[in-house]
Amino acid sequence: MNTVEAVSKAEVAMVHATLHNKYGELYADIWKVGVNLSLRIGDLLRLQYEHLNLPERTLTLTEAKTGKAKHIRLNASALAVITRRRQAHPGDRWLFQVNCNRAKDKPIGRASVSRVFKEAGELLGLTINTHSMRKSRGMAMYKDGVPVEKIAKVLNHSNTTSTLRYLGITKEEVLQTYDDYEL
């Protein structure tokens, strides 16, 4: 299994710009919303406008992988993309809907998004895929000092051990703290 990278905040912006310039607004919008909502790609692509409460800036869904309920507050970045997409495509049912004759009224496919993200990453010298959005948000929160317990809640992990492993915090890094913080 290939390891996927979490990217820094600066790299998040670079990926977004590359997606927008080379692959178009749809892929850039998926990246932007995905990074801001930290959803798994399957849940992100299944988002319908009826799941969103734009006046209250909320999203409620049941995660496909875990079956757990997830409640999200839409931040300004996600809300801006969602509002723009709704205005541009008022008849769409899905947030990331394909608008071609052979795939009418369907969300864009996971394979297509995965291929494009991989190609964009290669252009930038990054190892990314669709899961990089979720992982990058978790890592940004961790680097900004958000407690692991809170990150676990945001990512809907069952325990902090899963979150530490997810963030790549290794046993050696924990042991290194004994050398780094000698009092």
C-alpha positions in Angstrom: 0.0 0.0 0.0 1.4 3.4 -0.9 1.8 6.0 1.8 0.0 9.2 1.2 1.4 12.5 2.4 -0.3 15.2 4.4 0.7 18.5 2.8 1.5 21.8 4.5 -0.8 24.8 4.4 1.4 26.3 1.7 1.3 23.1 -0.3 -2.5 22.9 0.1 -2.7 26.3 -1.8 -0.2 25.0 -4.4 -2.3 21.9 -5.0 -5.4 24.0 -5.3 -3.9 26.3 -7.8 -2.5 23.4 -9.9 -5.8 21.7 -9.9 -7.6 24.9 -10.9 -5.2 25.8 -13.7 -4.5 22.4 -15.2 -7.7 20.4 -14.5 -10.4 22.9 -13.9 -12.7 24.4 -11.3 -14.5 21.1 -10.4 -11.3 19.4 -9.2 -10.0 22.5 -7.4 -13.4 22.8 -5.7 -13.3 19.2 -4.5 -9.8 19.8 -3.1 -10.8 23.1 -1.3 -14.0 21.7 0.2 -12.3 18.4 1.1 -9.4 20.0 2.9 -11.9 22.2 4.9 -14.4 19.5 5.8 -11.9 16.6 6.4 -14.3 14.0 5.0 -13.4 10.7 3.4 -13.6 11.0 -0.4 -16.7 8.7 -0.6 -18.6 10.9 1.8 -17.4 14.1 0.1 -18.5 13.0 -3.4 -21.9 11.8 -2.1 -22.8 15.2 -0.7 -26.1 16.5 -1.9 -27.4 20.0 -1.5 -30.2 18.7 0.7 -27.5 17.7 3.2 -26.4 21.3 3.6 -28.0 23.9 5.7 -26.4 27.0 4.2 -28.1 29.7 6.4 -26.9 27.9 9.5 -23.6 26.8 7.9 -24.0 23.2 8.9 -23.7 19.8 7.3 -25.0 16.6 8.9 -24.3 13.1 7.4 -23.7 9.5 8.3 -20.2 8.4 7.4 -20.3 5.5 5.0 -17.2 3.7 6.5 -18.1 4.0 10.1 -21.8 4.5 10.2 -21.3 7.3 12.6 -23.1 10.6 12.5 -21.0 13.6 11.6 -21.9 17.2 12.3 -19.8 19.9 10.6 -19.8 23.7 10.7 -19.1 25.0 7.2 -16.2 27.5 7.4 -16.0 30.5 5.2 -13.8 28.8 2.6 -16.1 25.8 2.2 -19.2 27.9 2.3 -17.9 30.2 -0.5 -17.2 27.3 -2.8 -20.5 25.6 -2.1 -22.5 28.9 -2.6 -20.7 29.6 -5.9 -21.3 26.1 -7.1 -25.0 26.3 -6.2 -25.4 29.6 -8.0 -23.6 28.3 -11.1 -25.5 25.0 -11.2 -28.9 25.6 -9.6 -30.5 22.4 -11.0 -27.8 20.1 -9.6 -28.6 17.6 -6.9 -25.0 16.7 -6.0 -22.4 19.2 -4.8 -19.8 17.7 -7.2 -22.1 16.7 -10.1 -21.1 15.6 -13.5 -22.8 17.6 -16.2 -22.4 15.6 -19.4 -25.0 13.6 -21.3 -23.7 10.1 -20.5 -23.5 10.7 -16.7 -26.5 13.0 -16.0 -27.5 13.5 -12.4 -24.5 11.7 -10.9 -21.6 12.8 -8.7 -18.2 12.7 -10.2 -16.5 9.4 -9.8 -13.8 8.6 -7.2 -11.5 7.1 -9.8 -11.4 10.3 -11.8 -10.7 12.5 -8.8 -8.0 10.1 -7.6 -6.2 10.1 -11.0 -6.3 13.9 -11.3 -5.0 14.4 -7.7 -2.2 11.9 -8.3 -1.2 13.7 -11.5 -1.3 17.1 -9.8 0.8 15.7 -7.0 3.4 14.4 -9.4 3.6 17.8 -11.1 4.4 19.3 -7.7 6.7 16.5 -6.5 4.2 15.4 -3.8 2.7 12.0 -3.1 -0.9 12.8 -2.7 -4.3 11.2 -3.4 -7.8 11.8 -2.3 -7.1 11.0 1.3 -4.5 13.8 1.5 -7.2 16.3 2.0 -8.4 14.7 5.2 -4.9 13.9 6.4 -3.6 17.4 5.7 -6.3 19.0 7.8 -5.5 16.7 10.7 -1.8 17.5 10.4 -2.4 21.2 10.1 -4.5 21.1 13.3 -1.8 19.0 15.1 1.0 21.4 14.0 -1.1 24.4 15.3 -1.3 22.8 18.7 -4.8 21.4 18.6 -5.0 18.6 21.2 -5.0 15.1 19.7 -8.3 14.3 21.5 -10.0 17.2 19.6 -8.4 16.1 16.3 -9.7 12.5 16.9 -13.2 14.0 17.4 -13.0 16.0 14.2 -11.8 13.0 12.2 -14.4 10.8 13.9 -11.7 8.4 15.1 -12.7 6.0 17.9 -9.6 6.7 19.9 -6.5 8.9 20.1 -4.2 5.9 19.3 -5.7 5.8 15.8 -5.2 9.5 15.4 -1.6 9.4 16.4 -1.0 6.5 14.0 -2.9 8.5 11.3 -0.8 11.6 11.8 2.3 9.4 11.6 3.5 10.0 15.2 5.9 7.1 15.7 7.2 5.4 18.8 10.6 6.8 18.0 9.3 10.4 17.9 7.7 9.9 21.3 11.0 8.5 22.7 12.9 11.4 21.2 10.9 13.8 23.4 12.8 12.5 26.4 16.0 13.7 24.8 14.6 17.0 23.5 12.9 18.1 26.7 15.5 17.5 29.4 14.6 19.6 32.4 
